[in-house]
Amino acid sequence: MPEPADRRYGPAPLPQPRGPLSAAVTEALRRAPYDLPAYLGVDLDPADPLTDEDLQLTLFLCYELHYRGWQGVDEGWEWQPTLLALRARAERPFEVALRRLADVPAVPADGVAAGLAELVAADDGPSLAAALQRRADLTQFREFVAHRSVYHLREADPHSWALPRLGGPAKAALVEIQTDEYGNGRLDRMHAELFRRTLDRLGLDTGYGAHLDVVPAVTLATNNLMSLFGLHRRLRGALLGHLAAFEMTSSLPNRRYGNGLRRLGFDEVATRFYDEHVEADAVHEQIAAHDLCGGLVRTEPALAPDVLFGAAAALAVDRLFAAHLLDSWAAGRSSLRAPAPPIPPPTVPLVGSTPGAAVTPVAPLAPIALV
């Protein structure tokens, strides 16, 4: 039986709160829109905004109102003034933390595309992709896919916020990239749909937002970063820089993810999402750096530093995400807030395997030194 449309495409049920602020917001969203007390009497300046569970979930609760909403939540909350004020107050420490974390270079004389290339070349974060290709066991790979489902089941949507805010060459370049992301208008080729098949092959819930309750703050932060950039016109340069960093660092990791699944015995249906990105993102890389970001800066030169900030922030937060997964696995614990559900017998035989046969785990990941 196919999943009901609301399970596949949203809205998702409200997640469980993770502290006083997200608890207050969740409780408010269950009611008809009303004026909230100022900041709900909760401290909005955590020591580490990027890993604070309460702050990151609160931001995600607010941002999702601008995407597919929440099950049972009045759509009037999307533009409720006091909730928007609360969101703005919560965004401040988040953006400050991002600007502290991101090592943003000066715009080189060769232009913003050269600056993006330098940022990507200098990125020396831990190689999560290499670990998943060579050593991760099936449980760890399933965890990785659960983390990424928060974004991939709405893939491309955050960056599409830039479309009405651009004109000329940058807009044309973004349309070209996004058209591929959305499968050229074919549902079965949309990247979100390809990822849903990967989830299904790995025995994971394919519903929109199904894994929100088990992913940690750092995973929410990778998503909230895109929403922060996408929902603020003043950060449109950062949003394009974020997309460029995505595209410029995607092809090789996705090749490794696909090979990791093949190593674990999965078929082309499971790997197609990753295989599709190997070819597509090799093309998108050049479009994003030169036509998209370069086109924007030719029209609006003052946005060049914002483009590099967005790229640097994307790379920096992804390093935190990768370090969390690798450190968790090296310590022999789950990278999720709760373990993924047991692996069911495959409904389709794995490549070279017997239906229902267990997959032998490989050795745990050794600790990786971060520099």
Backbone torsions as a table, in degrees:
resi	resn	phi	psi	omega
1	MET	NA	131.7	177.9
2	PRO	-68.8	153.5	177.1
3	GLU	-67.4	146.2	172.2
4	PRO	-58.6	149.1	-175.8
5	ALA	-58.1	-36.6	-177.3
6	ASP	-67.9	-27.5	177.5
7	ARG	-73.8	-38.1	-177.3
8	ARG	-78.3	-38.2	-167.8
9	TYR	-117.7	2.1	176.7
10	GLY	91.1	171.6	2.9
11	PRO	-74.2	158.6	179.1
12	ALA	-86.7	157.7	172.5
13	PRO	-68.8	152.2	177.6
14	LEU	-59.3	133.6	177.6
15	PRO	-75.1	166.3	176.5
16	GLN	-71.8	137.7	179.7
17	PRO	-66.2	160.2	-177.4
18	ARG	-126.0	14.9	-179.2
19	GLY	168.2	-179.4	-174.0
20	PRO	-63.8	-35.7	-177.6
21	LEU	-72.0	-50.4	178.8
22	SER	-65.7	-29.6	176.2
23	ALA	-66.1	-42.8	-179.8
24	ALA	-66.7	-40.3	179.6
25	VAL	-67.6	-43.2	178.9
26	THR	-60.5	-43.8	179.3
27	GLU	-63.3	-40.4	178.8
28	ALA	-63.7	-42.0	-176.6
29	LEU	-66.3	-18.1	178.2
30	ARG	-78.2	-7.9	-178.2
31	ARG	-111.0	171.0	172.9
32	ALA	-65.4	149.8	-178.2
33	PRO	-54.6	137.4	177.7
34	TYR	-153.0	168.3	-179.1
35	ASP	-77.0	122.5	-179.9
36	LEU	-80.7	147.7	170.4
37	PRO	-60.6	150.7	-176.9
38	ALA	-55.3	114.4	175.9
39	TYR	56.7	11.8	175.9
40	LEU	58.1	20.6	177.5
41	GLY	67.7	21.8	-175.1
42	VAL	-112.8	142.8	176.4
43	ASP	-65.1	127.8	-178.9
44	LEU	-112.7	24.1	179.3
45	ASP	-127.8	70.2	-179.9
46	PRO	-69.1	160.6	-178.2
47	ALA	-61.5	-41.5	179.2
48	ASP	-131.2	91.4	-176.4
49	PRO	-58.1	-29.9	-174.9
50	LEU	-72.2	-23.0	-179.3
51	THR	-119.7	10.4	179.4
52	ASP	-80.5	115.8	-174.6
53	GLU	-61.7	-42.0	-175.9
54	ASP	-67.1	-46.3	-178.4
55	LEU	-66.1	-46.2	-176.6
56	GLN	-66.2	-38.3	177.5
57	LEU	-68.3	-38.3	178.0
58	THR	-59.4	-45.9	177.5
59	LEU	-61.3	-42.3	-179.8
60	PHE	-64.3	-40.3	177.2
61	LEU	-58.0	-43.7	-179.1
62	CYS	-71.1	-43.8	-177.5
63	TYR	-65.2	-38.3	-175.9
64	GLU	-63.4	-21.6	175.4
65	LEU	-61.2	-23.3	179.3
66	HIS	-92.9	-3.6	175.6
67	TYR	-104.3	-97.4	-174.9
68	ARG	-110.1	1.7	179.2
69	GLY	74.3	-170.6	-179.1
70	TRP	-125.5	146.1	178.7
71	GLN	-57.8	129.8	175.1
72	GLY	76.5	3.9	-178.0
73	VAL	-99.5	129.9	179.4
74	ASP	-59.1	129.1	-177.4
75	GLU	-67.6	-12.9	175.6
76	GLY	-65.3	-18.1	178.3
77	TRP	-65.8	-22.8	-174.9
78	GLU	-55.4	-39.9	-176.5
79	TRP	-118.0	23.9	178.2
80	GLN	-67.7	121.2	-170.0
81	PRO	-58.2	-40.8	-177.0
82	THR	-73.3	-29.8	175.0
83	LEU	-70.5	-38.3	175.9
84	LEU	-62.7	-37.3	177.4
85	ALA	-65.4	-40.4	177.0
86	LEU	-63.0	-44.8	178.8
87	ARG	-60.2	-44.5	179.6
88	ALA	-60.1	-39.9	178.9
89	ARG	-66.8	-37.0	178.6
90	ALA	-72.1	-28.4	-179.9
91	GLU	-69.9	-28.4	-174.2
92	ARG	-59.7	-54.4	178.4
93	PRO	-63.7	-30.7	177.9
94	PHE	-64.2	-48.6	-179.3
95	GLU	-67.2	-38.6	177.0
96	VAL	-60.1	-44.1	179.5
97	ALA	-63.2	-38.9	178.3
98	LEU	-63.4	-43.0	-178.2
99	ARG	-69.2	-29.9	175.2
100	ARG	-72.3	-37.3	-175.8
101	LEU	-74.7	-40.5	-173.3
102	ALA	-75.5	126.8	176.8
103	ASP	-92.4	95.4	-172.2
104	VAL	-96.0	118.9	179.2
105	PRO	-78.5	164.4	171.4
106	ALA	-68.9	152.2	178.2
107	VAL	-67.9	121.0	-177.7
108	PRO	-70.9	161.9	179.9
109	ALA	-61.4	-28.5	-179.4
110	ASP	-75.1	-7.0	175.7
111	GLY	108.9	175.3	-172.6
112	VAL	-67.8	-33.9	178.6
113	ALA	-62.3	-39.9	176.7
114	ALA	-65.6	-38.0	177.6
115	GLY	-63.6	-39.7	176.6
116	LEU	-63.3	-42.8	179.2
117	ALA	-62.6	-39.2	178.4
118	GLU	-65.5	-41.1	178.4
119	LEU	-61.1	-46.4	-178.5
120	VAL	-65.3	-41.8	-179.7
121	ALA	-64.7	-32.0	-177.4
122	ALA	-84.7	-8.8	-177.1
123	ASP	-67.6	118.2	-174.8
124	ASP	-122.4	32.8	179.9
125	GLY	-69.6	167.0	179.2
126	PRO	-63.3	141.3	-174.5
127	SER	-87.5	88.8	175.0
128	LEU	-63.3	-38.5	-178.7
129	ALA	-62.2	-41.6	179.3
130	ALA	-64.1	-39.9	178.9
131	ALA	-64.5	-41.5	179.8
132	LEU	-68.8	-32.7	178.6
133	GLN	-69.6	-41.6	-166.2
134	ARG	-103.5	-32.7	-165.6
135	ARG	-133.4	-22.2	-174.6
136	ALA	-62.2	140.6	174.5
137	ASP	-86.3	178.8	-174.0
138	LEU	-65.0	-37.5	178.7
139	THR	-61.4	-43.2	179.8
140	GLN	-67.5	-39.8	178.9
141	PHE	-64.8	-39.5	177.6
142	ARG	-63.3	-37.7	176.3
143	GLU	-61.6	-46.5	179.2
144	PHE	-56.8	-44.8	-178.7
145	VAL	-66.5	-37.5	176.8
146	ALA	-62.5	-44.0	175.9
147	HIS	-55.9	-51.1	-172.9
148	ARG	-72.2	-17.4	-178.5
149	SER	-61.6	-27.3	-178.4
150	VAL	-59.7	-38.6	177.1
151	TYR	-89.6	-46.9	-168.9
152	HIS	-66.2	-23.8	177.1
153	LEU	-78.6	-3.1	169.0
154	ARG	-133.0	32.2	-173.3
155	GLU	-53.6	135.2	177.8
156	ALA	86.4	-19.9	-175.6
157	ASP	-59.9	-45.8	-178.2
158	PRO	-59.6	-38.7	-178.1
159	HIS	-74.6	-20.5	178.1
160	SER	-69.2	-16.0	174.0
161	TRP	-58.2	-23.2	-177.8
162	ALA	-74.6	-21.9	-171.7
163	LEU	-55.4	-50.8	-178.6
164	PRO	-73.6	-4.2	-177.6
165	ARG	-102.3	3.7	-178.2
166	LEU	-121.9	162.5	171.3
167	GLY	-145.1	168.4	173.4
168	GLY	67.2	-145.6	-172.8
169	PRO	-59.5	-39.2	-178.9
170	ALA	-63.9	-40.8	179.3
171	LYS	-65.4	-43.2	179.2
172	ALA	-60.8	-41.1	-179.9
173	ALA	-66.1	-40.7	179.7
174	LEU	-66.4	-40.2	176.7
175	VAL	-59.4	-41.4	179.7
176	GLU	-61.4	-44.7	179.9
177	ILE	-66.5	-48.6	-175.4
178	GLN	-66.5	-32.0	177.4
179	THR	-58.5	-42.6	176.1
180	ASP	-64.5	-42.9	-178.7
181	GLU	-59.4	-35.8	-178.8
182	TYR	-93.1	18.8	172.0
183	GLY	68.2	25.9	-178.9
184	ASN	53.5	34.9	176.8
185	GLY	83.7	6.4	178.2
186	ARG	-105.4	121.2	-176.7
187	LEU	-55.4	-43.9	-175.0
188	ASP	-69.4	-12.2	179.6
189	ARG	-108.0	-3.5	175.8
190	MET	-60.9	137.4	-176.9
191	HIS	-61.4	-34.9	176.8
192	ALA	-62.3	-36.8	179.0
193	GLU	-71.3	-38.4	176.6
194	LEU	-62.4	-39.0	179.6
195	PHE	-68.6	-35.3	177.7
196	ARG	-59.6	-35.7	177.4
197	ARG	-67.4	-36.2	176.0
198	THR	-63.0	-45.9	176.3
199	LEU	-55.1	-45.9	-177.6
200	ASP	-63.4	-43.0	180.0
201	ARG	-63.3	-30.0	-179.8
202	LEU	-89.7	6.5	176.6
203	GLY	72.5	28.5	-178.9
204	LEU	-108.8	152.9	178.7
205	ASP	-59.2	129.5	-177.4
206	THR	-98.0	4.7	-179.1
207	GLY	-69.9	148.7	178.6
208	TYR	-62.5	125.5	179.4
209	GLY	71.6	15.6	-173.7
210	ALA	-64.6	-24.5	-173.3
211	HIS	-108.0	13.9	-177.3
212	LEU	-58.2	-41.7	-174.5
213	ASP	-68.1	-20.7	-175.3
214	VAL	-102.2	-11.5	-179.7
215	VAL	-86.0	145.1	-177.0
216	PRO	-83.5	177.9	-176.9
217	ALA	-57.5	-39.0	-176.4
218	VAL	-64.3	-31.7	175.6
219	THR	-70.3	-43.4	175.9
220	LEU	-61.0	-36.6	-179.3
221	ALA	-63.6	-36.6	178.4
222	THR	-63.4	-31.0	177.8
223	ASN	-83.3	-41.9	179.5
224	ASN	-63.1	-30.3	176.9
225	LEU	-58.4	-45.8	179.3
226	MET	-64.9	-41.2	-179.0
227	SER	-67.9	-40.0	176.5
228	LEU	-56.6	-49.7	179.9
229	PHE	-66.2	-41.4	-173.5
230	GLY	-72.1	-31.4	-174.6
231	LEU	-92.0	1.5	178.0
232	HIS	-122.0	115.9	179.9
233	ARG	-58.8	-34.6	-179.1
234	ARG	-62.8	-17.3	-178.3
235	LEU	-107.6	21.2	-178.4
236	ARG	-62.8	-33.6	176.0
237	GLY	-65.1	-41.5	177.6
238	ALA	-63.9	-37.3	179.0
239	LEU	-62.9	-42.4	179.0
240	LEU	-69.4	-36.3	175.5
241	GLY	-64.1	-38.3	176.6
242	HIS	-61.1	-46.8	179.5
243	LEU	-62.7	-40.5	179.0
244	ALA	-61.7	-43.6	178.4
245	ALA	-62.0	-39.9	175.8
246	PHE	-56.4	-51.8	-174.3
247	GLU	-69.9	-34.7	-176.0
248	MET	-78.1	-13.5	-179.8
249	THR	-119.3	22.0	-170.7
250	SER	-102.0	-38.0	-167.6
251	SER	-62.3	-52.6	-178.8
252	LEU	-65.9	-47.0	177.0
253	PRO	-57.3	-40.8	-179.9
254	ASN	-67.0	-33.9	173.1
255	ARG	-59.7	-42.0	-179.7
256	ARG	-68.1	-39.2	177.7
257	TYR	-61.9	-45.1	178.6
258	GLY	-61.2	-42.7	178.9
259	ASN	-66.5	-33.0	176.6
260	GLY	-64.2	-42.2	176.7
261	LEU	-65.7	-39.0	177.1
262	ARG	-63.5	-39.3	177.4
263	ARG	-59.7	-34.4	-180.0
264	LEU	-83.9	0.3	172.7
265	GLY	98.6	12.3	-176.8
266	PHE	-87.4	158.0	-173.2
267	ASP	-93.4	-175.3	-174.9
268	GLU	-69.4	-22.0	175.8
269	VAL	-66.9	-41.9	179.1
270	ALA	-67.8	-34.5	-173.4
271	THR	-95.3	-6.9	-172.1
272	ARG	-61.1	-37.8	179.0
273	PHE	-55.0	-47.7	-178.3
274	TYR	-72.5	-40.7	179.6
275	ASP	-62.1	-38.2	178.9
276	GLU	-60.6	-37.5	-177.3
277	HIS	-74.5	-24.6	-180.0
278	VAL	-60.1	-47.1	-178.5
279	GLU	-79.5	-46.5	-174.3
280	ALA	-63.5	-43.4	-173.9
281	ASP	-76.5	-20.8	173.2
282	ALA	-63.9	-33.8	175.7
283	VAL	-78.4	-43.8	-178.0
284	HIS	-61.6	-30.3	-178.7
285	GLU	-54.9	-47.6	-178.0
286	GLN	-71.2	-40.4	179.0
287	ILE	-62.8	-43.9	-176.1
288	ALA	-66.0	-42.9	-176.4
289	ALA	-73.7	-48.2	-170.5
290	HIS	-92.2	-47.4	-175.0
291	ASP	-85.2	-41.8	-177.7
292	LEU	-76.5	-65.8	-177.5
293	CYS	-72.6	-41.5	176.9
294	GLY	-62.6	-40.1	178.5
295	GLY	-65.6	-38.7	177.5
296	LEU	-62.6	-46.2	-175.1
297	VAL	-71.1	-30.5	174.5
298	ARG	-63.8	-33.8	179.1
299	THR	-83.3	-39.4	-178.1
300	GLU	-130.4	80.5	-175.3
301	PRO	-56.6	-29.9	-177.3
302	ALA	-66.7	-14.6	-178.1
303	LEU	-87.3	-1.1	-178.5
304	ALA	-56.6	-46.9	177.9
305	PRO	-61.5	-34.4	178.0
306	ASP	-65.0	-38.8	178.1
307	VAL	-59.1	-46.4	-179.1
308	LEU	-69.3	-34.3	175.2
309	PHE	-61.8	-45.5	-179.8
310	GLY	-60.8	-40.9	178.4
311	ALA	-67.4	-44.4	-179.3
312	ALA	-64.2	-39.6	178.5
313	ALA	-65.2	-41.5	178.2
314	ALA	-59.0	-46.6	-178.5
315	LEU	-67.1	-39.8	-177.1
316	ALA	-67.7	-44.5	-179.8
317	VAL	-68.3	-35.6	177.2
318	ASP	-66.2	-31.8	174.6
319	ARG	-63.7	-41.6	177.1
320	LEU	-61.4	-42.9	179.1
321	PHE	-61.3	-48.5	-179.0
322	ALA	-62.5	-42.5	180.0
323	ALA	-62.6	-38.9	179.2
324	HIS	-61.1	-47.6	-179.3
325	LEU	-63.9	-48.6	-176.1
326	LEU	-66.3	-40.0	178.5
327	ASP	-65.9	-39.6	178.3
328	SER	-62.3	-47.1	-178.3
329	TRP	-67.2	-37.4	178.6
330	ALA	-64.2	-30.7	179.1
331	ALA	-85.9	0.2	177.9
332	GLY	77.7	23.4	178.9
333	ARG	-123.3	164.7	178.9
334	SER	-71.7	146.9	174.8
335	SER	-85.4	-7.0	178.3
336	LEU	-94.0	162.8	177.7
337	ARG	-71.9	-23.5	173.2
338	ALA	-143.6	143.3	-177.3
339	PRO	-58.3	149.5	173.7
340	ALA	-63.7	153.3	179.8
341	PRO	-62.6	159.1	179.6
342	PRO	-55.3	153.2	-179.6
343	ILE	-79.7	116.4	178.9
344	PRO	-77.2	161.0	173.0
345	PRO	-59.7	139.2	-179.2
346	PRO	-65.7	140.4	176.7
347	THR	-78.9	-21.4	176.1
348	VAL	-123.1	132.6	-177.3
349	PRO	-55.7	139.0	170.9
350	LEU	-70.0	156.1	-178.9
351	VAL	-60.1	124.6	176.1
352	GLY	69.7	21.1	-177.3
353	SER	-127.0	167.9	174.6
354	THR	-93.1	132.9	-179.9
355	PRO	-52.5	129.6	178.4
356	GLY	85.3	-4.7	-179.1
357	ALA	-71.6	144.0	179.4
358	ALA	-72.9	148.0	175.1
359	VAL	-94.1	126.1	-177.9
360	THR	-72.3	121.4	178.9
361	PRO	-67.2	151.5	174.4
362	VAL	-93.4	177.0	-177.5
363	ALA	-62.2	148.2	177.3
364	PRO	-58.9	154.1	179.2
365	LEU	-69.9	135.9	174.7
366	ALA	-75.3	151.4	177.9
367	PRO	-56.5	144.7	178.6
368	ILE	-117.0	125.4	-179.5
369	ALA	-73.7	132.8	178.1
370	LEU	-100.9	135.3	179.6
371	VAL	-119.5	NA	NA
